[in-house]
Each structure stands twice: as C-alpha cells, then as structure tokens.
Amino acid sequence: MIKITSKNNKLIKSVNKLMVDKKYRHLTNLFVAESYRVIETLVKNKIKIRNLIISSDSKYFQIAKDYEKNGIDVVILPNIIYNSLTSLANSDGLIGVFNKPKDKFNISKNGKYIILDRIQNPGNLGSIIRTAVGFKMSGLIISNDSVDLYNPQIIRATMGNCFSIPIKFVTNLNDIIDQLHEQEFKVYATVVSLSAKKLNNVDFNHNSIAIVFGNEGNGLKTDILKICDEAIYIPIDSNINSLNVSVAVGIILYQLCKQYL
C-alpha cells in the first residue's frame, strides 16, 4: 500500500477533477465511485478498477489488502485529505478509480426500452437507471444533452448498477425513434395532459416497446412528441401539477411489467 500525505499529489488532484469535471472524465476515460457496496457492485459487473483509495480511519483495510493482492494499486490517505475528496457526509472511507466500460449497446428485437430527453438531475437519472434494472428493461437511450452518466451522484444513486443494463447516449432522439419504428417498435410518449390516454387504459400488449420521458421542467420536445405512436399520462390529484420524472418512470414501468412480475 502507498501512503500519500499531500493534497498536491498527482493522483489526489486527478481524483478531485474526476469528482466534478465531466470533460476531464471524458478526456481520461476514467470515473470515480464511493463506498464499499458501490465499488464491489462495479467490480462484480466487471468494470475495471485502477486504484482503491482508503482513509486511514476506514474499517475496510482487509478489503483493501484483498484488492492489493489482486494487483490493484491501493493508496492510504490521512483522514483530513480523504475528507477533502469525498462527496459523502458519512463516507465509509473508500473511493475507487475505474476505467469507463466500452459501449456494447444494441437494440434487441422484442425489447423494452426507456428513452430519456434532456434529464438534468443526477439523482433522477440514477433512480431511473436503478428502476429500469429492477424491472428488467432491455436498455436506456438518453439524449446527449442530459446529465453525465459518470457523475458520482449517479453512480451512487444506482448503487453501482448503472452498468447492469445497456445504456446509450445519442445526439438525435428523433433518429433513434425512427430506427425503432423500422424495427416495429411501438413508441409511447409520456405527457402531462388529460387529452392523452390514461395509463390505466393503455394496452402494453406489444412485443417491442419504447417509452419516452422528457425533461424535468419542460417535458418532451414537440418534434419528439409528434413522431411517437401514442401519448399517455398518469392520473393524479388535480392539485398536483406533475410527478417527479423518476417517480413517473417507476409507476409506468410497474404498469408495463406487472403481467410478468
């Protein structure tokens, strides 16, 4: 194990940037994850770990030794330096530095996909991914102007399961929806409008399905809405304008998948 006692160390500076800088994550092809459970899940999902950073106060030194035996560089930091890195109020003293996995996304016939347009909140995207994994969706297709998948908050919100499901970021969602139509997918748009079909009345009895969810504040772009096959909404009390997008995803996926549960 290597002990580092300076904030000016190259690795420490790099981890600091990986925590907050999307462009740096893209440039280095690296990302960071915090906490034992998240790190272990990523490793089990065969995401390559490069460094394990451990606080001198952590209870996971035996775990760190096991990682070191497997050829992983382990770095010990004084608690005061570790606390300057962590984004968690109650960290368990572990940070992992990982290689980004390669994109292996393919649209599967008879698949069920979530399409996300301009999702900005890391917590929302993380919750949506975790929900999609829970309901065994085939994958997620996300617009490039959404929040970065490798944001540490997303990694944490998914509990490391962000790579348990195929995810693809794309520049043009319209093109993807056209491709899905060519493969005989039925594409549903989620809206906040009583003129759409009530979720309770939607027949999801179709082999290949995609459901599109829009931006937290502005919903779906009009051009995307126009090329979807059907608009659907969740009936809620009239005193509430709309639901959080991650909550809406959970409700609709339950309705979609309840026949298989």
Buried (B, 14 or more C-beta within 10 A) or exposed (E): EEEBEEBEBEBBEBBBBBBEEEEBBEEBEBBBBBBBBBBBBBBEEEBEBEBBBBBBEBEBBEBBEEBBEEEBBBBBBBEEBBBEBBEEEEBBBBBBBBEBBEEEBEBEEEBBBBBBBBBBBBBBBBBBBBBBBBBEBBBBBBBEEBBBBBBBBBBBBBBBBBBBBBBBBBEEBEEBBEEBBEEEBBBBBBBBEEEBBEBEEBEBEEEBBBBBBBBBEEBBBEEBBEBBBEBBBBEEEEEEEBBEBBBBBBBBBBBBBEEEE
